[in-house]
């Protein structure tokens, strides 16, 4: 796949938010002083160590050409020290919240931040939008998290219990979570966006109808529950699309992704 194999355009800056080698973000900024609207992007790869943020550089560069600053998150993953539950979630939360302290000096508009993620990154981006629903005494709870205008899920694994039941990624959900939903239900209750609905902020779920990596029914189920709970959630099924067209800025599906981001501004 082109986006996975071609070297990414270099970022404008790499910014650390922690001490681990994987705890950094990549910033790309449009020309001009700003303040610029921001797309906070979370890459996928089934939370596995072998898939880093490099392949996201192409779509981030495209969004930057269209006037968006991009804040692309790297994080500890399964197979790395501290990766999996809860470390991966702690990392994406810290990376997102680091934007609040970094934004003023970088010309970024904190009132105009949209989160977007692909596949496992769709899970993590939606979790960032849902974490205000966590119990205040839970270790993953943050008092004043980054406020989002909305979130775009690109073929996201939005229901971890369903992902475990479907054996997505040859059982990676159970590996990531450290057990099945029956073995560690308290983990799934705080890590799965589906368990934290309604989110009470705008959500767009974009999913290819021919996706054989994360099936469309994952987004359909999340959407149906959100609608039932009167949550502002919108499903965009892309006829004939698979899993990776959604992150390829050369694909015919990419303009639908860009439009979803613009609609949330």
Steps between C-alpha positions, in 0.01 A plus 500: 500500500642835390440684829669222696802462274593851381715723724294774660555871442701629798313676781571858601582390853513194723385582853551271801224466758677236713831324548435172313627488139143463372361796696507774237279680252568629151384850414430634154382858456350694209662819383408821680483611860179326603352413735438190290224241547645167612444139401628272773574173318545155654649232274389138489673165470301294753696659787805293396862613536586441134260769378606856580375841396716524187223395262278781635740766373344500153148581616628749758698683231191511279286645780769759570490612137126554552554735795500263798783460746545130580604355835585136425534281809751224563450277800623181669354192335463125557847349500662810651566572865184656642289434189145363514247574771532742675828648371383561143194688627713700744727598211230622262343697786835662587579572135162662447516705818855613421345690212343737753836620633672496161231673292544867598863519390432300183212707359240224543131560568402303809134587445506316167644150553357193328626151590528241225635146498518194278426140604653454849570873482128550443444325832756725669366823345144410600622410848654847528156642418337267754739522797306778670248221571746307716430472874686787673685262731635284216878530435436586133273792590638851441347809662527738204571306179547656158164613365409373154259646245432151373653169399535309172542123513645335190409130520548519876491209745237682704366205698782303659275222626367450148854519364604224739199287402580547130864403567622809316869497418534136609403576857681831541218662700540239774878546493467880515255483788675222692201265486152439368197715590398223740842487666558877541157667459610803702767577238259481207257725692751788497695432179224429248325805351186290459488452878523877552217610268341752472801727435295820459720656231488469119627169361546392138558131427647435154526135398545308178231246416763249381733535799625150592731621779242677719152419366245774441266348761730631775421860403138413425447368851666801662293733284172322583567524874593868469184583307291316758665712772442819296873555459620716204654212303504466121592189299657532154526157329729515197375256238769267369777635722731282705709583805785717372338727241381714791856611585631531144483865384519377139183289530157599375372457856738754654290811415219351714741485793611860446138615479418327828781690673389831346142441609612469863688832506 
